[in-house]
Amino acid sequence: MRRLVALLALILALPLAVPVLGQDSLPPAPYAYQQLDDPALEAKAQDLMITLRCLKCQSQSIADSDAPMAGDMRHQVRTRIAAGEDPEEVRAWLVSRYGDYVSYKPHLSSSTWPLFAIPLLVVLVAGFAITRRIKARK
């Protein structure tokens, strides 16, 4: 009976071990940790990378993150800039691939306008409430 319970526990615990098999086993992309030879192009790449969000870390730029996905994104940025693409073209490609969330500099669009409007609305409502309170005290 004990063997049967142990076997059943092992069978039930096996799916918990499956995510370990999904770990990155590939080496990092060539330009993930290697700078471009041309200092001007590397400066363009660095300026762009600090404005792009790591999708795994979510609070770091891809320039600061050590996550494998951030390394892949750094490789893409450096490769595309070395190929002659403009940094804004690279940003547009990354936004089209990963969505607006990848950029720390969102563009005004139908899906991002609340990011710009809500803070202004909060300030206006707070100013109105403070003004009414001050007038009520007088």
Disulfide bonds with the S-S distance in Angstrom:
none
